[in-house]
Amino acid sequence: MTTESLRWYKSSYSANGGNCIEVAANLTATTGTVPVRDSKQVCGPNLLVSTNAFSSFVEGVRTGEFGRV
């Protein structure tokens, strides 16, 4: 177990519109998970997503699998 703090960031494509998520990928290699949170609720809960699931999600976004809103 590590005592290193999570370092949260959101995409540079986020235009401060408020509908963003933040991820903390700095511990991914040691935990095998990607913490995700709502950027508007920084003190709220985190969702831990497996690295494989998160990679699949990102690839789906890149290829347009989820369509556009």
C-alpha positions in Angstrom: 0.0 0.0 0.0 1.3 3.4 -0.8 0.8 6.7 1.0 1.2 8.8 -2.1 -1.7 11.3 -2.6 -4.0 11.2 -5.6 -3.1 13.9 -8.2 -6.4 14.8 -9.9 -6.6 16.3 -13.3 -9.2 16.8 -16.0 -8.9 16.9 -19.8 -7.5 20.0 -21.4 -10.6 19.8 -23.7 -12.8 20.7 -20.7 -14.0 24.2 -21.3 -14.9 24.8 -17.6 -18.5 24.1 -18.5 -19.0 22.1 -15.3 -19.8 18.7 -16.9 -16.4 17.2 -16.4 -14.8 14.3 -14.7 -11.4 14.2 -13.1 -9.0 11.2 -13.0 -6.0 10.4 -10.8 -3.8 8.2 -12.9 -0.6 8.6 -10.8 -1.2 5.4 -8.8 -2.6 3.3 -11.7 0.5 1.2 -12.0 0.6 0.2 -8.4 -3.2 -0.2 -7.8 -4.5 -1.4 -11.2 -7.4 1.1 -10.9 -8.1 4.6 -12.1 -9.9 6.8 -9.6 -12.6 9.0 -11.2 -14.7 11.8 -9.6 -17.1 14.5 -10.6 -15.1 17.8 -11.0 -18.0 19.7 -9.3 -18.0 17.4 -6.2 -14.3 17.2 -5.3 -15.1 16.2 -1.8 -17.6 13.6 -3.0 -17.2 10.0 -3.7 -14.6 8.5 -6.1 -15.3 5.6 -8.4 -12.5 3.1 -8.9 -12.4 1.7 -12.4 -10.1 -1.0 -13.5 -7.3 0.1 -15.9 -8.6 -2.3 -18.6 -12.2 -0.9 -18.3 -10.9 2.7 -18.3 -8.7 2.1 -21.4 -11.7 0.5 -23.2 -13.9 3.5 -22.3 -11.2 6.0 -23.6 -10.9 4.0 -26.8 -14.6 4.0 -27.3 -14.7 7.8 -26.8 -11.9 8.2 -29.4 -13.6 6.1 -32.0 -17.1 7.7 -31.5 -18.7 4.5 -30.1 -20.9 6.5 -27.8 -22.0 9.2 -30.3 -22.1 12.9 -29.7 -24.2 14.8 -27.2 
